[in-house]
Amino acid sequence: MSSSTPTPTPAALSPEEVVQQLRALRAQISLPDTPLAVPASQRRRLAHVAAPFIDASINAAGASDVIQTALGRTDAELREENETAGRWTAVADELRAMLQSILLANSVRRQRVGLAALQTYKICQQLARDENHAARLNAHIAEMKKLNKFGRSRRKAPQPTPQPATNE
């Protein structure tokens, strides 16, 4: 294969296809069997124990069979789970980046559609000045004017009238 041969770009997926693939991917991800039976505030704290402390505790567990028996886990199992947690951090970071790019792209789509809608409204208003277009557009313009959040002043809530002070 020569280096000048372009690699084919994958076909763009529809939103429904992305959701379907994400659900299939989620079904393939193994999760821990049961969450810890501790209060949520403690779980948050447990998830943020410093890495050097974790390494030192795994080393201590490896130095004593009594500790491993008390934990019900070997130092090798602890090391493997710690390494796995680190690798899943990369997955979480990538998913976060993907979510941010999807949110940004969708925001741009909504902005483009919003701009087109406001431009359509203004163009309709201008065309309706001509008798040839007025009959077809006036009902649409009235509906858009009723629904338009922009360009209309909001009614202020009535201020409560002050009650006269009573001396008892």
LINTACOR-V660809 format. One record per residue. PHI is phi in whole degrees, 0 to 359 (999 if undefined). PSI is psi in whole degrees, -180 to 180 (NA if undefined). OMEGA is omega in whole degrees, 0 to 359 (none if undefined). Layout:
{{PHI PSI OMEGA} {PHI PSI OMEGA}}
This chain:
{{999 129 182} {276 159 182} {284 -13 181} {273 -8 179} {285 120 181} {288 144 177} {278 136 181} {293 138 177} {278 138 180} {295 151 179} {295 140 178} {291 137 181} {269 148 173} {282 161 177} {304 -38 180} {294 -37 178} {292 -38 178} {296 -45 179} {300 -43 180} {298 -44 180} {291 -37 178} {296 -40 179} {294 -40 178} {294 -40 179} {295 -43 179} {300 -37 180} {293 -22 181} {269 -7 183} {273 127 178} {275 134 180} {245 156 175} {304 145 185} {302 -56 183} {226 141 176} {288 162 178} {294 144 179} {269 62 178} {229 158 180} {301 153 183} {303 -39 181} {297 -36 179} {285 -36 178} {299 -41 179} {299 -44 180} {294 -42 181} {297 -33 182} {286 -11 183} {243 26 175} {293 137 185} {299 139 182} {302 -43 179} {298 -35 178} {294 -42 179} {298 -46 179} {300 -44 180} {296 -39 180} {290 -36 177} {295 -41 177} {297 -41 179} {295 -40 178} {297 -37 179} {291 -22 182} {276 -11 186} {218 123 175} {295 -31 181} {297 -43 180} {295 -44 180} {298 -39 178} {294 -42 180} {296 -38 180} {282 -26 185} {77 19 182} {211 148 179} {271 166 177} {296 -33 178} {296 -41 178} {295 -42 179} {296 -44 179} {299 -44 181} {296 -43 180} {293 -38 178} {296 -43 179} {295 -42 179} {298 -42 178} {300 -40 178} {296 -41 179} {292 -36 178} {290 -22 175} {298 -39 177} {297 -38 178} {296 -45 180} {299 -42 179} {298 -42 180} {293 -41 178} {295 -40 177} {299 -44 179} {296 -40 178} {296 -44 179} {300 -45 180} {298 -41 180} {291 -36 178} {292 -43 179} {297 -41 179} {295 -46 180} {299 -41 180} {291 -36 176} {297 -43 178} {297 -42 178} {301 -46 181} {295 -38 178} {296 -42 181} {295 -42 179} {293 -40 178} {298 -42 177} {298 -45 179} {298 -38 180} {294 -45 179} {293 -38 177} {295 -40 178} {300 -44 179} {301 -48 181} {294 -41 179} {295 -42 178} {299 -43 179} {300 -42 180} {291 -43 180} {294 -32 182} {292 -15 175} {293 -24 179} {271 133 182} {302 -32 182} {295 -28 183} {254 -22 187} {303 -45 183} {299 -39 182} {280 -26 189} {256 -21 186} {302 -41 180} {295 -40 179} {293 -40 180} {296 -42 179} {298 -42 179} {294 -45 179} {296 -40 180} {297 -40 179} {295 -38 185} {270 -12 185} {290 123 176} {277 -22 184} {267 145 176} {83 -2 177} {249 136 177} {281 143 180} {275 142 177} {287 135 179} {277 144 177} {294 138 180} {298 137 179} {282 135 178} {293 140 180} {284 136 181} {293 139 178} {273 136 178} {294 142 180} {289 136 178} {251 136 176} {258 121 180} {253 NA none}}
